[in-house]
Amino acid sequence: MNPVPEQGEGRETAARISLRSTLAALKGMTYTCFPLILPGVHPLVAPLIMFRLKRRGFSNCRVEVVASGLVVFADR
């Protein structure tokens, strides 16, 4: 068995999701312009983003997972 992934296998996922992007989305996210595109953010963060939006008074909130990260939609 080869522990190193083949070219193009597994590396695309690691390149798209980064811990730095995910932490930046949680800590320093501004909610001024929607749709908000968050490249490299892990999909498990979506419920936390929804929670923060609802706490700040937004309605019609939704987070979509796309190949490059997350796309956030909300209305005031």
C-alpha positions in Angstrom: 0.0 0.0 0.0 1.2 3.5 -0.8 0.5 6.0 2.0 1.1 8.9 -0.3 -2.0 9.9 -2.3 -1.8 9.6 -6.1 -1.6 12.8 -8.1 -5.0 14.6 -7.9 -6.4 12.2 -5.3 -7.1 13.7 -1.9 -5.0 16.8 -2.5 -7.8 18.8 -4.0 -9.9 18.5 -0.9 -6.9 19.5 1.3 -6.2 22.5 -0.9 -9.8 23.7 -0.9 -10.3 23.6 2.9 -7.9 25.4 5.2 -7.9 25.9 9.0 -6.8 29.5 8.6 -9.8 30.3 6.4 -12.2 28.6 8.7 -10.9 30.4 11.8 -11.0 33.7 10.0 -14.6 33.1 9.0 -15.5 32.4 12.6 -13.6 35.3 14.2 -13.5 38.2 11.8 -16.5 37.8 9.6 -18.3 41.0 8.6 -22.0 40.7 7.8 -22.4 43.7 5.5 -22.6 42.3 1.9 -24.5 39.3 0.8 -24.1 36.8 -0.8 -20.9 36.3 1.2 -18.4 33.9 -0.3 -16.1 32.2 2.1 -13.4 30.2 0.1 -11.6 27.4 1.9 -14.0 27.2 4.9 -15.0 23.8 6.2 -18.6 22.8 5.8 -19.0 21.9 9.5 -18.8 25.6 10.3 -22.1 26.3 8.5 -24.3 25.8 11.6 -22.2 28.2 13.6 -22.4 30.9 10.9 -26.2 30.4 10.8 -26.4 30.8 14.6 -24.3 34.0 14.5 -26.5 35.5 11.7 -29.7 34.7 13.6 -28.3 36.3 16.8 -27.5 39.5 14.9 -31.0 39.8 13.6 -30.8 38.4 10.1 -33.6 36.4 8.6 -34.0 34.1 5.5 -30.5 32.8 6.3 -28.9 30.0 4.3 -25.5 28.6 3.8 -24.6 26.6 0.7 -21.6 24.3 0.4 -19.8 24.7 -2.9 -16.6 23.2 -4.3 -14.5 26.2 -3.2 -16.0 26.7 0.3 -19.2 28.2 1.6 -21.7 30.8 0.2 -23.8 32.6 2.8 -27.1 34.3 2.1 -29.2 36.4 4.5 -31.6 39.4 4.7 -31.9 42.1 7.3 
